[in-house]
Amino acid sequence: MVRLERIVSRLSQRVSVLESTFDALYPHDLYDLSRTHWTPVPVALEAARMLVTEPGFRVLDVGSGCGKFCLIAALASEGVFTGIELRPRLDEEARRAKGLLSGHTEAMNRVEFFCGDMQALDWGLFDGFYFYNPFYENLLEDTPRERQIIDHEIELGSGHYFDLTRVVRRKLEEAKAGTRVVSYHGIGIPLPVGWHRQETRSIGSGDLELWIKR
């Protein structure tokens, strides 16, 4: 049984909960994917701290999956979080989880999810971006690690990987000064000229990095 009040209470105080406690918001097959594909709770809490510098700070989660980062970060900060996800099923589950939490906190009013191409959004509307190496799955096709792929609902492959990372590079080149990026396990490409790493913290299975555009 999902203890919604406990989740909301602890995360609103920036106190972590067990992965199994939060992941119980999702169906079993998505629950089982959490260790590989969804942001761990402590990582989401720390990423929210790095990103949100003032109330209303707008963050885009690129490849938001089932919405775990956006939901946790909204509870733990006063930021406004938008998730963009290509898979309709994951977007649907993100919205469903948001609905479950909405009855217990107004923080969910600061969360929005979209299903579709990340290029459909105006990245200039955001003050910061979060990346959990969102395109790496494309490099697992036809490898022994293929079992780590979420599903075959969307087309994958190295060609898509390079196309998507080129888009991200262009968007970050165009970002305004002061824009913040937090990445976990990297983005898949070096950040463009003009971005400077401000903080690195080893947490969980990887490094959480904060970059700021100058």
C-alpha positions in Angstrom: 0.0 0.0 0.0 1.4 3.4 -0.9 1.7 5.7 2.1 1.1 9.0 0.3 1.0 11.2 3.4 4.4 9.8 4.5 5.9 10.4 1.0 4.6 14.0 0.9 5.6 14.8 4.5 9.2 13.5 4.4 10.1 14.8 0.9 8.6 18.2 1.7 11.1 18.4 4.5 13.8 17.3 2.1 14.1 14.0 3.9 14.5 10.9 1.8 12.2 7.9 1.6 13.0 4.4 0.5 13.1 3.8 -3.2 10.5 1.0 -2.7 8.2 3.4 -0.9 8.2 6.0 -3.7 8.3 3.4 -6.5 5.1 1.8 -5.2 3.3 4.7 -6.9 3.9 2.8 -10.2 2.9 -0.5 -11.7 5.1 -3.5 -11.1 6.9 -3.5 -14.4 7.9 0.2 -14.0 8.8 -0.5 -10.4 11.2 -3.1 -11.6 12.9 -0.7 -14.0 13.6 1.9 -11.3 17.1 0.8 -10.4 18.3 1.3 -14.0 16.2 4.0 -15.4 14.5 6.3 -12.8 16.3 8.9 -10.7 17.0 7.7 -7.2 15.2 9.6 -4.4 18.4 11.0 -2.8 19.7 12.1 -6.2 16.4 13.9 -7.0 16.6 15.7 -3.6 20.2 16.9 -4.2 19.5 17.8 -7.9 16.6 20.0 -6.8 18.9 21.7 -4.3 21.5 22.4 -7.0 18.9 23.6 -9.6 16.4 25.7 -7.7 17.8 29.0 -6.6 14.5 30.9 -6.0 10.7 30.2 -5.9 9.3 29.7 -9.4 12.6 28.6 -10.9 11.6 26.7 -14.1 13.2 23.3 -14.8 12.8 21.0 -17.8 13.5 17.3 -17.3 14.6 16.0 -20.6 13.4 12.4 -21.0 11.3 12.5 -17.8 10.1 8.8 -18.0 7.5 8.1 -15.3 8.0 11.5 -13.8 9.9 10.5 -10.6 12.4 13.4 -10.7 9.8 16.1 -11.3 7.5 14.8 -8.6 10.2 14.5 -5.9 11.9 17.8 -6.8 8.5 19.7 -6.7 7.9 18.4 -3.2 11.4 19.2 -2.0 11.7 22.8 -3.5 9.7 25.7 -4.7 10.6 25.2 -8.3 8.3 24.6 -11.3 9.0 21.4 -13.1 8.2 20.3 -16.6 8.8 16.8 -17.9 9.1 15.9 -21.6 8.8 12.2 -22.5 8.6 10.4 -25.9 6.8 7.2 -24.7 3.1 7.7 -24.2 2.8 5.0 -21.6 5.5 6.5 -19.4 3.9 10.0 -19.7 0.5 8.5 -18.7 2.0 6.9 -15.6 3.7 10.2 -14.7 0.4 11.9 -14.9 -1.3 9.2 -12.9 1.4 9.4 -10.1 1.0 13.2 -10.0 -2.8 12.7 -9.6 -2.2 10.4 -6.6 0.0 13.0 -4.9 -2.2 15.9 -5.8 -4.8 15.1 -3.2 -2.2 15.5 -0.5 -0.1 18.6 -1.6 -0.4 21.7 -3.6 3.2 21.2 -4.8 1.8 19.1 -7.7 0.4 22.4 -9.2 4.0 23.2 -10.0 4.5 20.0 -12.1 3.5 19.5 -15.8 4.1 16.6 -18.1 4.2 16.6 -21.9 4.4 13.6 -24.3 6.4 14.2 -27.5 9.5 15.5 -29.1 11.7 17.7 -26.8 12.1 20.1 -29.7 8.4 20.9 -29.5 9.1 22.9 -26.3 10.6 26.4 -26.2 13.7 25.8 -24.1 14.1 29.5 -23.7 11.2 29.4 -21.2 13.3 27.4 -18.7 15.9 28.5 -16.1 17.5 25.1 -15.8 17.6 21.6 -17.2 17.9 18.1 -15.7 19.4 15.2 -17.6 19.8 11.6 -16.4 21.8 10.5 -19.4 18.4 10.3 -21.3 19.6 9.0 -24.7 22.0 6.2 -23.6 19.3 3.6 -24.1 19.8 4.1 -27.9 23.3 2.7 -27.6 22.1 -0.6 -26.0 20.3 -1.8 -29.1 21.8 -5.1 -30.5 24.2 -5.4 -27.5 24.4 -7.9 -24.6 23.0 -5.1 -22.5 19.8 -4.9 -24.6 17.9 -6.3 -21.6 18.3 -2.9 -20.0 16.1 -1.3 -22.7 12.8 -0.1 -21.3 10.7 -1.4 -24.2 10.5 -1.3 -28.0 7.7 1.3 -28.1 10.0 3.8 -29.8 12.7 3.3 -32.4 16.2 3.1 -30.9 19.7 3.2 -32.4 23.0 5.0 -32.5 21.8 7.3 -35.2 19.0 8.6 -33.0 21.5 9.0 -30.2 23.7 11.3 -32.2 20.7 13.2 -33.6 19.3 13.8 -30.1 22.6 14.8 -28.5 23.2 17.3 -31.4 19.8 18.9 -30.6 20.7 19.2 -26.9 24.1 20.8 -27.8 22.4 23.4 -30.0 19.8 24.2 -27.3 22.5 24.6 -24.6 24.6 26.8 -26.9 21.5 29.1 -27.2 20.7 29.1 -23.5 20.9 32.5 -21.7 23.6 33.3 -19.2 22.8 32.0 -15.7 21.0 28.9 -17.0 21.7 25.9 -14.8 22.1 22.2 -15.9 22.3 19.3 -13.5 23.2 15.9 -14.9 23.4 12.5 -13.4 25.6 10.0 -15.2 26.2 12.7 -17.7 24.3 13.9 -20.8 26.2 11.9 -23.4 28.2 14.8 -24.8 30.5 17.5 -23.4 28.7 20.7 -22.6 29.4 23.5 -25.1 31.8 26.4 -24.7 30.5 28.8 -22.1 29.3 26.3 -19.6 31.3 25.9 -16.4 31.1 23.1 -13.9 30.3 24.5 -10.4 29.8 21.4 -8.3 30.2 17.6 -8.4 28.9 15.2 -5.9 29.3 11.4 -6.0 26.0 9.9 -5.0 24.5 6.5 -5.6 26.0 4.9 -8.7 27.4 8.0 -10.3 28.3 11.7 -10.2 25.8 14.5 -9.9 27.1 17.6 -11.7 26.0 21.2 -11.7 26.9 23.4 -14.7 26.1 27.1 -15.1 26.1 29.1 -18.4 28.2 32.3 -18.3 
